[in-house]
Amino acid sequence: VGEIFDGRIGVIGSGALGAFYGARLLRSGRDVHFLMRRDYEHVREHGLQVYSKDGDFHLRPPVYESVDELGRCDLVIIGLKTTDNAAIPELLAPICDAHTIVLTLQNGLGNEEAIASALERFGSGAEQVIGGVAFLCSNRTAPGVINHTDHGWLRIAEFRGEPRLRTHAIAAAFEKAGISCEVHRRVVAIRWEKLVWNVPFNGLGVAANRADSAIIMGDDTLFRCARGLMEEVVAAARADDVEVTPSHVERMIDYTRSMGAYKSSMQIDYENGRPLEIEAIIGEPMRRAQCAGIPVPRMEMLYGVIRRSV
Amino acid sequence: VGEIFDGRIGVIGSGALGAFYGARLLRSGRDVHFLMRRDYEHVREHGLQVYSKDGDFHLRPPVYESVDELGRCDLVIIGLKTTDNAAIPELLAPICDAHTIVLTLQNGLGNEEAIASALERFGSGAEQVIGGVAFLCSNRTAPGVINHTDHGWLRIAEFRGEPRLRTHAIAAAFEKAGISCEVHRRVVAIRWEKLVWNVPFNGLGVAANRADSAIIMGDDTLFRCARGLMEEVVAAARADDVEVTPSHVERMIDYTRSMGAYKSSMQIDYENGRPLEIEAIIGEPMRRAQCAGIPVPRMEMLYGVIRRSV
């Protein structure tokens, strides 16, 4: 412990999340390389501009248009939208070997599994996967421009087994970059805890005709639905042997009250006609509950309704 | 019994439902008078045209533009949309006295109560109210034109107390007009039984982005939601001491399978930008369940979501 991860880092999915964390790591001295799609030309010519509550900065990062150019990495940070997960095997193929660690900071459930399965071709797999949950408010406001408005801390955990030296070394790299990063013992635990907020506020944000957090908190029925959904997530987490405390639900409710009129990522995607992360945030949690015989009537309603909205 | 109601009948809300039943009663020799709004001019000049699976016919009915012109009735048949229920007191005032019977064929819960309260000014009230449930597929396709495509039978019951001679006399009038009309002992029972279909298929028809009955029956999650909603209605009915049999749920499922791609009235209203009967069909059943401490999570989700769609 105390060691800081010092290998070659590749960022896949350099949007509002990936580009933000990658830029902070790069600025703090890490060796970070970015795969970019739509912003490639702009960032190559003008660099990356981060406006942040923690201080604005500008960087000229190493940027690549394809994974073949990006080449082998010691650590891959995945910030892809989960709706692009089908591309993970081909994205990882040219940049991973048996020693590469893959850290996913994506939303919802099922991402570690998808990555582990893609890594099997290198003779590694689940043991090289680290899961992380980001509490970050940031947006890509223009090509090469990230606006970081609030929060930013991380929780990470090995997908299989206890935290290792490398887990702490990666956390230390984030900490050195000014990003608070807690190391946890079980990735499913931090994922389900985040779902306690994500399921109701992403789900109702789309299903209830673009209800932001203030609308949901201020409407008796919608608030009742949100609380009921939170309790269903707590119950569903037991399908993965995760015991979320009731106080976490109360904390999430207080936290949401403090946020004002906040739009969830799924709501913003919906308003912009982009694909919705329905499967990772609602579908997969719902199916795990159903397989374990845990009733999740409200999640089923959300899933049924939202799948018809896309 | 055997007697046929022979008083002066007024039809309030002469749309696809009211005009259809009124026209059938008129054709069979009853003394029926129609209050009409948007179709008044047309029907006064050209009469009422009914296209029906039971045979087409044309009538020139007595038609009125206001309740003052319509005048006192022995029986008022209410076919108003429940979203217009606030107008009931002023509509009934010039046409009712203490002896007038009011039969509501409207959707959902709470209509008999609204009418009973409006009748109190005449020194009558709940004892003059009869509730009815219509199983009718008909549309107003143009001014003065009704298209009756399927079904048409009625179930009626006194709002307070056991069936009386008058209940059977009214049913006999419908029967003589070729409309099958069952007399039941409890109006809440026939209303809750109809809600077993109306809540899921009207509700999901709007919430799940205009899902017709075939879409709902063909999607695993939506079908699960629909069945769950049916079971919630069965449970909620106990708030009114109504015991709906489980076989009724199965019958409704089979019935829906036989319908093909059917659009509920709320879905059609939604598609045409008209007010939705949310309170009568979902809100009031939900509140009765909540007051009785019966959990109705799916109904709450529907109510929360649909109220945001209007």
Interface residues (C-beta under 8 A of the other chain):
Chain A: L204 A207 A208 N209 A211 I215 D219 T221 L222 R224 C225 G228 P297 R298 E300 M301 L302 Y303 G304 V305 R307 R308 S309
Chain B: L204 A207 A208 N209 A211 I215 D219 T221 L222 R224 C225 G228 P297 R298 E300 M301 L302 Y303 G304 V305 R307 R308 S309
